[in-house]
Amino acid sequence: MIARFFHDWERRLASVSKDRVVRPFEWGDEWLTQNGQSGGNAQTRVRNWVTDVMADTRTFYDVPETQDYQFDEASAGDREGGEAGTLRFPSALVTPHALNNTVHARWFPANEPGPNSGKRAVLVMSQWNADGEGHIGLSRLLARCGISALRMSLPYHDRRMPPELTRADYIVSSNITRTVQVCRQAVLDARRAIGWLSLQGFERIGILGTSLGSCLAMLTTAHEPRIKAQALNHISPWFADVVWRGLSTQHVRQGLDGHVELSELREIWRPISPFPYLDQVRHAQSLLVYAKYDLTFPVDLSRSLVEEFKQRGVPHEIAVLPCGHYSTGMAPFKFLDAYVLIRFLRKNL
């Protein structure tokens, strides 16, 4: 009965969005980088490209350092709310959409005195289709608890969204290679944001990601040695399985149907899936959070990732929320979620 209640609630919350679009299937081989294979059909070129990427993901996620950071001071009203200003810097991956090529992040410095408050900071990556206010409340709360927070907008979200979009469809879609590249862009952006935190003198840097942001946060941790702790809020070992089975991505699945099978999609989206990188996050403490009645990140996927962490002996903690995916953002569950996330970060940074 409890499961039925939450599942019905999840479906009602998911149905609020009326602007989901089923987009045509595309291999997206125009998004292949220069090491992409020539010859053959698009499917073969994409598969060969993925094989090359997985042979050296360090290079794939390597990001040149930049000094081109611009910081705009917040208004007096925003400063009263704990926000110091907005950071802007160029994305390391240039896409066809100019708006998407500048990264925006809002800065909330810690305001609680303490021995570590000046040394620890967290990069916050919110969920897919979050608007400009997504996770701002959480960032303010982190700052009040003594952890400075830098809330970064994901590619094709809020200020980075081109006018032809109403949703952030270009980061998760039935365009196979574009999905890989734009998720990669998010990781490169996150590494540059962490570079800015390091330049500010922060020594204990963490990362917090929710839903899609959780996946991207783990990919960042796997390739960024400066991260000491990662809080992963809603988890799965495979990107493809969430898209294929999840409640929130049924319209993406419709675009994929008849063109690719799950087994092939899982292989092609390996570069943006957490599973291949489990052994590369041992340098950081991990919090794995999942929701007991989640229909967007199916619970068996979340539990399988937890089991992999256990079997490999990767340091981690676990928190299970008594709700679903969308209902995590509703009272009282959002307060419970914030509590477990902030408690972990305070303890491990």
HELIX and SHEET records of a PDB file:
HELIX    1   1 ILE A    2  ALA A   14  1                                  13    
HELIX    2   2 ASP A   29  TRP A   31  5                                   3    
HELIX    3   3 ALA A   42  ALA A   55  1                                  14    
HELIX    4   4 THR A   57  PHE A   60  1                                   4    
HELIX    5   5 ALA A   76  GLU A   80  1                                   5    
HELIX    6   6 ALA A   98  ASN A  101  5                                   4    
HELIX    7   7 ILE A  136  ARG A  144  1                                   9    
HELIX    8   8 ASP A  158  ARG A  160  5                                   3    
HELIX    9   9 ILE A  176  LEU A  199  1                                  24    
HELIX   10  10 LEU A  212  HIS A  223  1                                  12    
HELIX   11  11 PHE A  239  ARG A  245  1                                   7    
HELIX   12  12 LEU A  247  THR A  249  5                                   3    
HELIX   13  13 GLN A  250  LEU A  256  1                                   7    
HELIX   14  14 LEU A  262  ILE A  268  1                                   7    
HELIX   15  15 ARG A  270  ILE A  272  5                                   3    
HELIX   16  16 PHE A  275  GLN A  280  5                                   6    
HELIX   17  17 VAL A  299  ARG A  312  1                                  14    
HELIX   18  18 TYR A  326  GLY A  329  5                                   4    
HELIX   19  19 PHE A  333  ASN A  348  1                                  16    
SHEET    1   A 9 GLN A  70  GLU A  73  0                                        
SHEET    2   A 9 GLY A  85  PRO A  90 -1                                        
SHEET    3   A 9 THR A 102  PHE A 108 -1                                        
SHEET    4   A 9 SER A 148  MET A 152 -1                                        
SHEET    5   A 9 ARG A 120  MET A 125  1                                        
SHEET    6   A 9 ARG A 204  THR A 210  1                                        
SHEET    7   A 9 ILE A 227  ASN A 233  1                                        
SHEET    8   A 9 GLN A 285  ALA A 291  1                                        
SHEET    9   A 9 HIS A 316  LEU A 321  1                                        
END                                                                             
